[in-house]
Structures are given as C-alpha cells and as structure tokens.
Amino acid sequence: MARSRARTALDALAGLIEAAVDVRGRDLATRIGLITPDATGLLAHDTGDGMSEVFRKAD
C-alpha cells in the first residue's frame, strides 16, 4: 500500500516537473548558457539533451 502511494506521488511530481520545464524551458536553457537570450523558435533537440545532461542526477 505504501509503495503504491509513493509511486503515485512520484509520478505526480515527475509530471509537475515536466510541465514546469515545458513552460519555462527557454528561460532555463538561457540561464544555463545553452541558448542566447535572443534565440527564437522551438528549442532544438540538442538543447533538450544538454538540459538533461545538466539536470540529470549523477550516478
């Protein structure tokens, strides 16, 4: 029972984090230096990959 609730809570948290990145992705990418402040258009896949590298927890 506790594991099920924990899994549900983690799934909800992951969804919220993903939504925040979707909304603020350009700002995050700019702040960590992956794109310039004047960049326009959709974020490129390599920018997303770079963000994943920066924010991924080290093993």
N, CA, C and O atoms as a CHARMM CRD file, in Angstrom:
* protein
*
  236
    1    1 MET  N      0.81900  -1.19300   0.00000 PROA 1      0.00000
    2    1 MET  CA     0.00000   0.00000   0.00000 PROA 1      0.00000
    3    1 MET  C      0.86600   1.26200   0.00000 PROA 1      0.00000
    4    1 MET  O      0.63800   2.17400  -0.79500 PROA 1      0.00000
    5    2 ALA  N      1.85900   1.31200   0.89000 PROA 2      0.00000
    6    2 ALA  CA     2.71800   2.49500   0.96700 PROA 2      0.00000
    7    2 ALA  C      3.51800   2.67400  -0.32300 PROA 2      0.00000
    8    2 ALA  O      3.70400   3.79900  -0.78800 PROA 2      0.00000
    9    3 ARG  N      3.98500   1.57700  -0.89500 PROA 3      0.00000
   10    3 ARG  CA     4.74300   1.67100  -2.14800 PROA 3      0.00000
   11    3 ARG  C      3.86800   2.19600  -3.27000 PROA 3      0.00000
   12    3 ARG  O      4.32800   2.97400  -4.10700 PROA 3      0.00000
   13    4 SER  N      2.63300   1.78600  -3.29600 PROA 4      0.00000
   14    4 SER  CA     1.70800   2.24900  -4.31900 PROA 4      0.00000
   15    4 SER  C      1.48000   3.75100  -4.19600 PROA 4      0.00000
   16    4 SER  O      1.45900   4.46500  -5.19900 PROA 4      0.00000
   17    5 ARG  N      1.31100   4.22500  -2.97600 PROA 5      0.00000
   18    5 ARG  CA     1.11700   5.66600  -2.76100 PROA 5      0.00000
   19    5 ARG  C      2.38000   6.44500  -3.10800 PROA 5      0.00000
   20    5 ARG  O      2.31500   7.52500  -3.69500 PROA 5      0.00000
   21    6 ALA  N      3.52100   5.88800  -2.74000 PROA 6      0.00000
   22    6 ALA  CA     4.78500   6.55700  -3.05200 PROA 6      0.00000
   23    6 ALA  C      4.97400   6.64800  -4.56300 PROA 6      0.00000
   24    6 ALA  O      5.38800   7.68600  -5.08000 PROA 6      0.00000
   25    7 ARG  N      4.67500   5.57100  -5.26300 PROA 7      0.00000
   26    7 ARG  CA     4.80200   5.55000  -6.72200 PROA 7      0.00000
   27    7 ARG  C      3.86200   6.57500  -7.35300 PROA 7      0.00000
   28    7 ARG  O      4.25200   7.28800  -8.27800 PROA 7      0.00000
   29    8 THR  N      2.63800   6.65100  -6.86100 PROA 8      0.00000
   30    8 THR  CA     1.66700   7.61700  -7.37500 PROA 8      0.00000
   31    8 THR  C      2.14800   9.04200  -7.12800 PROA 8      0.00000
   32    8 THR  O      2.03500   9.90000  -8.00400 PROA 8      0.00000
   33    9 ALA  N      2.68500   9.29400  -5.93700 PROA 9      0.00000
   34    9 ALA  CA     3.18900  10.62800  -5.60600 PROA 9      0.00000
   35    9 ALA  C      4.38100  10.99700  -6.48700 PROA 9      0.00000
   36    9 ALA  O      4.47600  12.13200  -6.95400 PROA 9      0.00000
   37   10 LEU  N      5.28000  10.05800  -6.71600 PROA 10     0.00000
   38   10 LEU  CA     6.43900  10.32700  -7.57000 PROA 10     0.00000
   39   10 LEU  C      6.03100  10.56200  -9.01800 PROA 10     0.00000
   40   10 LEU  O      6.60300  11.41700  -9.69500 PROA 10     0.00000
   41   11 ASP  N      5.06200   9.82000  -9.48900 PROA 11     0.00000
   42   11 ASP  CA     4.55700  10.03600 -10.84500 PROA 11     0.00000
   43   11 ASP  C      3.95000  11.43100 -10.98100 PROA 11     0.00000
   44   11 ASP  O      4.15400  12.10700 -11.99000 PROA 11     0.00000
   45   12 ALA  N      3.20900  11.85600  -9.96800 PROA 12     0.00000
   46   12 ALA  CA     2.61300  13.19200  -9.98800 PROA 12     0.00000
   47   12 ALA  C      3.70000  14.26500  -9.96900 PROA 12     0.00000
   48   12 ALA  O      3.61400  15.24800 -10.70400 PROA 12     0.00000
   49   13 LEU  N      4.71900  14.08000  -9.13300 PROA 13     0.00000
   50   13 LEU  CA     5.82000  15.04100  -9.05500 PROA 13     0.00000
   51   13 LEU  C      6.56200  15.11600 -10.38700 PROA 13     0.00000
   52   13 LEU  O      6.88600  16.20800 -10.85300 PROA 13     0.00000
   53   14 ALA  N      6.82900  13.98100 -10.99400 PROA 14     0.00000
   54   14 ALA  CA     7.51000  13.96400 -12.29200 PROA 14     0.00000
   55   14 ALA  C      6.69400  14.71600 -13.33600 PROA 14     0.00000
   56   14 ALA  O      7.25700  15.44600 -14.15200 PROA 14     0.00000
   57   15 GLY  N      5.39100  14.54800 -13.32000 PROA 15     0.00000
   58   15 GLY  CA     4.52300  15.26700 -14.24600 PROA 15     0.00000
   59   15 GLY  C      4.57900  16.76900 -14.03800 PROA 15     0.00000
   60   15 GLY  O      4.60100  17.53200 -15.00400 PROA 15     0.00000
   61   16 LEU  N      4.60300  17.19700 -12.79000 PROA 16     0.00000
   62   16 LEU  CA     4.68900  18.63100 -12.48700 PROA 16     0.00000
   63   16 LEU  C      6.03000  19.21600 -12.92200 PROA 16     0.00000
   64   16 LEU  O      6.08200  20.32100 -13.46100 PROA 16     0.00000
   65   17 ILE  N      7.10700  18.48000 -12.69000 PROA 17     0.00000
   66   17 ILE  CA     8.43000  18.95200 -13.10000 PROA 17     0.00000
   67   17 ILE  C      8.50600  19.06100 -14.61700 PROA 17     0.00000
   68   17 ILE  O      9.02600  20.04200 -15.14800 PROA 17     0.00000
   69   18 GLU  N      7.99400  18.06600 -15.30300 PROA 18     0.00000
   70   18 GLU  CA     7.99400  18.09500 -16.76900 PROA 18     0.00000
   71   18 GLU  C      7.17900  19.27600 -17.28800 PROA 18     0.00000
   72   18 GLU  O      7.58900  19.93700 -18.24300 PROA 18     0.00000
   73   19 ALA  N      6.04200  19.54500 -16.67800 PROA 19     0.00000
   74   19 ALA  CA     5.21400  20.68100 -17.08800 PROA 19     0.00000
   75   19 ALA  C      5.94200  21.99900 -16.85200 PROA 19     0.00000
   76   19 ALA  O      5.87000  22.90500 -17.68300 PROA 19     0.00000
   77   20 ALA  N      6.63900  22.11300 -15.72900 PROA 20     0.00000
   78   20 ALA  CA     7.39200  23.33700 -15.43500 PROA 20     0.00000
   79   20 ALA  C      8.48600  23.56200 -16.47100 PROA 20     0.00000
   80   20 ALA  O      8.69700  24.68900 -16.91800 PROA 20     0.00000
   81   21 VAL  N      9.17700  22.50400 -16.85000 PROA 21     0.00000
   82   21 VAL  CA    10.22300  22.62800 -17.86700 PROA 21     0.00000
   83   21 VAL  C      9.60700  22.97300 -19.21600 PROA 21     0.00000
   84   21 VAL  O     10.18000  23.76200 -19.96800 PROA 21     0.00000
   85   22 ASP  N      8.45400  22.40200 -19.53600 PROA 22     0.00000
   86   22 ASP  CA     7.77600  22.73900 -20.78900 PROA 22     0.00000
   87   22 ASP  C      7.44600  24.22700 -20.84000 PROA 22     0.00000
   88   22 ASP  O      7.60000  24.86600 -21.88100 PROA 22     0.00000
   89   23 VAL  N      6.99300  24.77400 -19.72300 PROA 23     0.00000
   90   23 VAL  CA     6.58600  26.17900 -19.67300 PROA 23     0.00000
   91   23 VAL  C      7.79500  27.10500 -19.60800 PROA 23     0.00000
   92   23 VAL  O      7.80200  28.15300 -20.25500 PROA 23     0.00000
   93   24 ARG  N      8.82100  26.73400 -18.83500 PROA 24     0.00000
   94   24 ARG  CA     9.96800  27.60800 -18.60100 PROA 24     0.00000
   95   24 ARG  C     11.25800  27.11000 -19.25700 PROA 24     0.00000
   96   24 ARG  O     12.34700  27.55400 -18.89300 PROA 24     0.00000
   97   25 GLY  N     11.14600  26.20600 -20.20500 PROA 25     0.00000
   98   25 GLY  CA    12.32400  25.59600 -20.82200 PROA 25     0.00000
   99   25 GLY  C     13.28300  26.58700 -21.44600 PROA 25     0.00000
  100   25 GLY  O     14.49700  26.47800 -21.27300 PROA 25     0.00000
  101   26 ARG  N     12.74100  27.56000 -22.17500 PROA 26     0.00000
  102   26 ARG  CA    13.60700  28.55300 -22.82200 PROA 26     0.00000
  103   26 ARG  C     14.37700  29.35900 -21.77900 PROA 26     0.00000
  104   26 ARG  O     15.57100  29.61100 -21.94700 PROA 26     0.00000
  105   27 ASP  N     13.70800  29.76100 -20.71200 PROA 27     0.00000
  106   27 ASP  CA    14.37000  30.50900 -19.64400 PROA 27     0.00000
  107   27 ASP  C     15.46300  29.65900 -18.98800 PROA 27     0.00000
  108   27 ASP  O     16.56500  30.14800 -18.73900 PROA 27     0.00000
  109   28 LEU  N     15.15800  28.39600 -18.71200 PROA 28     0.00000
  110   28 LEU  CA    16.15800  27.50200 -18.12200 PROA 28     0.00000
  111   28 LEU  C     17.35700  27.33500 -19.04600 PROA 28     0.00000
  112   28 LEU  O     18.50000  27.42800 -18.59900 PROA 28     0.00000
  113   29 ALA  N     17.10900  27.09200 -20.32100 PROA 29     0.00000
  114   29 ALA  CA    18.20200  26.90300 -21.28100 PROA 29     0.00000
  115   29 ALA  C     19.06200  28.15600 -21.39500 PROA 29     0.00000
  116   29 ALA  O     20.28100  28.06100 -21.53900 PROA 29     0.00000
  117   30 THR  N     18.43900  29.32200 -21.33300 PROA 30     0.00000
  118   30 THR  CA    19.18400  30.57700 -21.38000 PROA 30     0.00000
  119   30 THR  C     20.03600  30.74500 -20.13200 PROA 30     0.00000
  120   30 THR  O     21.21000  31.10300 -20.22200 PROA 30     0.00000
  121   31 ARG  N     19.45700  30.49100 -18.98400 PROA 31     0.00000
  122   31 ARG  CA    20.17600  30.67800 -17.71900 PROA 31     0.00000
  123   31 ARG  C     21.38200  29.75900 -17.56100 PROA 31     0.00000
  124   31 ARG  O     22.35800  30.12400 -16.90600 PROA 31     0.00000
  125   32 ILE  N     21.32000  28.57500 -18.15300 PROA 32     0.00000
  126   32 ILE  CA    22.46700  27.66900 -18.03000 PROA 32     0.00000
  127   32 ILE  C     23.39800  27.76700 -19.24000 PROA 32     0.00000
  128   32 ILE  O     24.34500  26.99100 -19.36300 PROA 32     0.00000
  129   33 GLY  N     23.12400  28.72500 -20.13200 PROA 33     0.00000
  130   33 GLY  CA    24.03300  29.03300 -21.22200 PROA 33     0.00000
  131   33 GLY  C     23.92900  28.16600 -22.45900 PROA 33     0.00000
  132   33 GLY  O     24.85400  28.14700 -23.27100 PROA 33     0.00000
  133   34 LEU  N     22.83600  27.45100 -22.62500 PROA 34     0.00000
  134   34 LEU  CA    22.68900  26.60000 -23.80400 PROA 34     0.00000
  135   34 LEU  C     22.17700  27.36000 -25.01900 PROA 34     0.00000
  136   34 LEU  O     22.44600  26.96600 -26.15400 PROA 34     0.00000
  137   35 ILE  N     21.44600  28.44200 -24.79500 PROA 35     0.00000
  138   35 ILE  CA    20.96700  29.29400 -25.88600 PROA 35     0.00000
  139   35 ILE  C     21.15200  30.74800 -25.47700 PROA 35     0.00000
  140   35 ILE  O     21.32800  31.05400 -24.29800 PROA 35     0.00000
  141   36 THR  N     21.10900  31.63600 -26.45700 PROA 36     0.00000
  142   36 THR  CA    21.22400  33.06100 -26.17000 PROA 36     0.00000
  143   36 THR  C     19.85000  33.63400 -25.83200 PROA 36     0.00000
  144   36 THR  O     18.83000  33.07700 -26.23700 PROA 36     0.00000
  145   37 PRO  N     19.81800  34.74100 -25.09300 PROA 37     0.00000
  146   37 PRO  CA    18.52500  35.33500 -24.71900 PROA 37     0.00000
  147   37 PRO  C     17.67100  35.75300 -25.90900 PROA 37     0.00000
  148   37 PRO  O     16.44700  35.82100 -25.79600 PROA 37     0.00000
  149   38 ASP  N     18.29400  36.03100 -27.04000 PROA 38     0.00000
  150   38 ASP  CA    17.53000  36.48100 -28.20500 PROA 38     0.00000
  151   38 ASP  C     17.13900  35.33900 -29.14500 PROA 38     0.00000
  152   38 ASP  O     16.61200  35.59500 -30.22800 PROA 38     0.00000
  153   39 ALA  N     17.38300  34.09200 -28.75800 PROA 39     0.00000
  154   39 ALA  CA    17.02100  32.93700 -29.58900 PROA 39     0.00000
  155   39 ALA  C     15.50100  32.85800 -29.73500 PROA 39     0.00000
  156   39 ALA  O     14.75500  33.15200 -28.80100 PROA 39     0.00000
  157   40 THR  N     15.06600  32.45700 -30.92000 PROA 40     0.00000
  158   40 THR  CA    13.63000  32.34000 -31.18700 PROA 40     0.00000
  159   40 THR  C     13.30600  30.93300 -31.67100 PROA 40     0.00000
  160   40 THR  O     14.20700  30.14300 -31.95400 PROA 40     0.00000
  161   41 GLY  N     12.03800  30.63000 -31.76300 PROA 41     0.00000
  162   41 GLY  CA    11.59700  29.33200 -32.26300 PROA 41     0.00000
  163   41 GLY  C     11.58200  28.26800 -31.18500 PROA 41     0.00000
  164   41 GLY  O     11.82600  28.53600 -30.00900 PROA 41     0.00000
  165   42 LEU  N     11.29000  27.06000 -31.61900 PROA 42     0.00000
  166   42 LEU  CA    11.24600  25.93000 -30.69500 PROA 42     0.00000
  167   42 LEU  C     12.64900  25.56600 -30.22900 PROA 42     0.00000
  168   42 LEU  O     13.62900  25.80600 -30.93400 PROA 42     0.00000
  169   43 LEU  N     12.73500  24.99400 -29.05000 PROA 43     0.00000
  170   43 LEU  CA    14.02900  24.51800 -28.57200 PROA 43     0.00000
  171   43 LEU  C     14.45300  23.31300 -29.40900 PROA 43     0.00000
  172   43 LEU  O     13.64300  22.43600 -29.70900 PROA 43     0.00000
  173   44 ALA  N     15.70900  23.28200 -29.77600 PROA 44     0.00000
  174   44 ALA  CA    16.24500  22.17900 -30.57400 PROA 44     0.00000
  175   44 ALA  C     16.43000  20.94600 -29.69200 PROA 44     0.00000
  176   44 ALA  O     16.55200  21.05000 -28.47100 PROA 44     0.00000
  177   45 HSD  N     16.44800  19.79100 -30.32700 PROA 45     0.00000
  178   45 HSD  CA    16.63800  18.54100 -29.58400 PROA 45     0.00000
  179   45 HSD  C     17.97000  18.53700 -28.84100 PROA 45     0.00000
  180   45 HSD  O     18.05300  18.02000 -27.72700 PROA 45     0.00000
  181   46 ASP  N     19.01600  19.10700 -29.44600 PROA 46     0.00000
  182   46 ASP  CA    20.30800  19.11800 -28.76300 PROA 46     0.00000
  183   46 ASP  C     20.28000  20.01300 -27.52900 PROA 46     0.00000
  184   46 ASP  O     21.01000  19.76800 -26.56900 PROA 46     0.00000
  185   47 THR  N     19.44600  21.04600 -27.54700 PROA 47     0.00000
  186   47 THR  CA    19.28300  21.87900 -26.35400 PROA 47     0.00000
  187   47 THR  C     18.61800  21.07200 -25.24500 PROA 47     0.00000
  188   47 THR  O     19.04000  21.13600 -24.09000 PROA 47     0.00000
  189   48 GLY  N     17.59200  20.32200 -25.58800 PROA 48     0.00000
  190   48 GLY  CA    16.93900  19.44900 -24.60900 PROA 48     0.00000
  191   48 GLY  C     17.88800  18.40600 -24.06300 PROA 48     0.00000
  192   48 GLY  O     17.88000  18.11200 -22.86700 PROA 48     0.00000
  193   49 ASP  N     18.71500  17.84000 -24.94800 PROA 49     0.00000
  194   49 ASP  CA    19.71000  16.86400 -24.49900 PROA 49     0.00000
  195   49 ASP  C     20.70700  17.51200 -23.54200 PROA 49     0.00000
  196   49 ASP  O     21.09800  16.91300 -22.54100 PROA 49     0.00000
  197   50 GLY  N     21.11300  18.74100 -23.85900 PROA 50     0.00000
  198   50 GLY  CA    22.03400  19.46400 -22.98200 PROA 50     0.00000
  199   50 GLY  C     21.42100  19.74500 -21.62200 PROA 50     0.00000
  200   50 GLY  O     22.09700  19.64900 -20.59800 PROA 50     0.00000
  201   51 MET  N     20.13700  20.09400 -21.61200 PROA 51     0.00000
  202   51 MET  CA    19.45200  20.32800 -20.33700 PROA 51     0.00000
  203   51 MET  C     19.39300  19.03700 -19.52600 PROA 51     0.00000
  204   51 MET  O     19.57700  19.05600 -18.30900 PROA 51     0.00000
  205   52 SER  N     19.14000  17.92700 -20.19500 PROA 52     0.00000
  206   52 SER  CA    19.10300  16.63500 -19.49800 PROA 52     0.00000
  207   52 SER  C     20.45300  16.32300 -18.87200 PROA 52     0.00000
  208   52 SER  O     20.51500  15.82900 -17.74600 PROA 52     0.00000
  209   53 GLU  N     21.53700  16.60600 -19.59200 PROA 53     0.00000
  210   53 GLU  CA    22.87700  16.36100 -19.05500 PROA 53     0.00000
  211   53 GLU  C     23.14300  17.21200 -17.82200 PROA 53     0.00000
  212   53 GLU  O     23.71900  16.73300 -16.84500 PROA 53     0.00000
  213   54 VAL  N     22.72200  18.47700 -17.86700 PROA 54     0.00000
  214   54 VAL  CA    22.96300  19.38600 -16.74100 PROA 54     0.00000
  215   54 VAL  C     22.14300  18.99000 -15.51900 PROA 54     0.00000
  216   54 VAL  O     22.65400  18.99600 -14.39900 PROA 54     0.00000
  217   55 PHE  N     20.88300  18.65000 -15.72900 PROA 55     0.00000
  218   55 PHE  CA    19.98700  18.42100 -14.60400 PROA 55     0.00000
  219   55 PHE  C     19.87900  16.97200 -14.15200 PROA 55     0.00000
  220   55 PHE  O     19.25900  16.69600 -13.12600 PROA 55     0.00000
  221   56 ARG  N     20.46300  16.05000 -14.88800 PROA 56     0.00000
  222   56 ARG  CA    20.39200  14.63500 -14.51300 PROA 56     0.00000
  223   56 ARG  C     21.24000  14.38800 -13.26900 PROA 56     0.00000
  224   56 ARG  O     22.35400  14.89500 -13.14400 PROA 56     0.00000
  225   57 LYS  N     20.69500  13.61000 -12.37100 PROA 57     0.00000
  226   57 LYS  CA    21.40000  13.26100 -11.14000 PROA 57     0.00000
  227   57 LYS  C     22.58000  12.36000 -11.48100 PROA 57     0.00000
  228   57 LYS  O     22.44900  11.41000 -12.25300 PROA 57     0.00000
  229   58 ALA  N     23.72500  12.66800 -10.90200 PROA 58     0.00000
  230   58 ALA  CA    24.92400  11.84900 -11.13100 PROA 58     0.00000
  231   58 ALA  C     24.74600  10.47800 -10.49700 PROA 58     0.00000
  232   58 ALA  O     24.09600  10.33400  -9.46100 PROA 58     0.00000
  233   59 ASP  N     25.32800   9.48600 -11.13000 PROA 59     0.00000
  234   59 ASP  CA    25.23900   8.11800 -10.60100 PROA 59     0.00000
  235   59 ASP  C     26.17000   7.90300  -9.43800 PROA 59     0.00000
  236   59 ASP  O     26.21700   6.80700  -8.87900 PROA 59     0.00000
